[in-house]
């Protein structure tokens, strides 16, 4: 079931990201979709962002609350450039987990 959910979410994101050059930062729920997501990206120069904005715990909480309004559960998805430093990725995951959020990478 998790694999199917991931594939559907990936297809959904691919469809909308192909239509718009803005970085995707949240996916809210409608219809039968019960799990939303907040996307955190790590660039090749190790900048951690949510959408176009520099990552902060308060920004993540705000985005999480927006998604939680329409979804039963929320996952924070980390998308890292292949040349991003492992330490930055690890530290970001640890920060998000310490805030009590479910993380997917």
C-alpha positions as CSV (number, residue, x, y, z in Angstrom):
1,X,0.0,0.0,0.0
2,X,2.9,2.4,0.8
3,X,4.4,1.8,-2.6
4,X,1.2,2.5,-4.4
5,X,0.7,5.7,-2.3
6,X,4.3,6.8,-3.1
7,X,3.8,6.1,-6.9
8,X,0.5,8.1,-7.0
9,X,2.1,11.0,-5.0
10,X,5.1,11.0,-7.3
11,X,2.8,11.0,-10.4
12,X,0.8,13.8,-8.9
13,X,3.9,15.9,-8.1
14,X,5.4,15.2,-11.6
15,X,2.2,16.4,-13.3
16,X,2.0,19.7,-11.4
17,X,5.7,20.4,-11.4
18,X,5.8,20.0,-15.2
19,X,3.2,22.8,-15.4
20,X,4.9,25.3,-13.2
21,X,8.5,26.2,-12.5
22,X,7.8,27.1,-8.9
23,X,9.2,24.6,-6.4
24,X,6.5,22.5,-4.9
25,X,6.4,22.9,-1.1
26,X,3.2,21.3,0.1
27,X,0.6,18.8,-1.1
28,X,-2.8,19.1,0.5
29,X,-5.6,16.5,0.5
30,X,-8.9,16.4,-1.3
31,X,-11.2,13.5,-2.2
32,X,-10.0,10.1,-1.1
33,X,-6.3,11.3,-0.5
34,X,-5.7,11.2,3.2
35,X,-1.9,11.8,3.4
36,X,-0.4,15.2,2.5
37,X,3.2,16.3,2.4
38,X,5.6,19.1,3.0
39,X,8.6,19.1,0.6
40,X,12.1,20.1,1.9
41,X,14.8,20.5,-0.7
42,X,18.5,20.5,-0.3
43,X,20.4,22.1,-3.2
44,X,23.8,21.2,-4.6
45,X,25.3,24.2,-2.6
46,X,23.7,22.7,0.6
47,X,20.9,25.3,1.0
48,X,17.9,23.8,2.8
49,X,14.6,25.3,1.5
50,X,10.9,24.8,1.6
51,X,9.7,26.2,-1.7
52,X,11.8,29.3,-2.4
53,X,12.2,30.1,1.3
54,X,15.2,29.2,3.5
55,X,14.3,26.4,5.9
56,X,13.4,27.2,9.5
57,X,11.6,25.3,12.1
58,X,8.8,27.9,12.3
59,X,8.3,27.7,8.5
60,X,8.1,23.9,8.7
61,X,5.5,24.2,11.5
62,X,3.4,26.7,9.5
63,X,3.5,24.6,6.3
64,X,2.7,21.4,8.4
65,X,-0.3,23.1,9.9
66,X,-1.6,24.2,6.5
67,X,-1.5,20.6,5.2
68,X,-2.8,19.1,8.4
69,X,-6.0,21.2,8.0
70,X,-7.1,19.0,5.0
71,X,-5.1,15.7,5.6
72,X,-5.3,12.9,8.2
73,X,-1.5,12.6,8.2
74,X,1.4,14.6,6.9
75,X,4.9,13.4,5.8
76,X,7.9,15.7,5.4
77,X,9.6,14.6,2.2
78,X,13.3,15.5,1.7
79,X,14.6,15.9,-1.8
80,X,18.4,16.3,-1.9
81,X,20.6,17.1,-4.9
82,X,23.1,14.2,-5.5
83,X,26.0,16.6,-4.8
84,X,24.5,17.8,-1.4
85,X,26.7,16.9,1.6
86,X,25.6,13.9,3.5
87,X,26.1,15.8,6.8
88,X,23.6,18.5,5.7
89,X,21.1,15.8,4.7
90,X,21.6,13.9,8.0
91,X,21.3,17.0,10.1
92,X,18.2,18.1,8.3
93,X,16.5,14.7,8.9
94,X,17.5,14.8,12.6
95,X,16.1,18.3,13.0
96,X,12.8,17.3,11.4
97,X,12.5,14.1,13.4
98,X,13.3,16.0,16.6
99,X,10.3,18.2,15.9
100,X,8.1,15.0,15.9
101,X,7.4,14.8,12.2
102,X,7.4,11.7,10.0
103,X,10.2,12.0,7.4
104,X,10.5,10.3,4.0
105,X,13.6,10.6,1.7
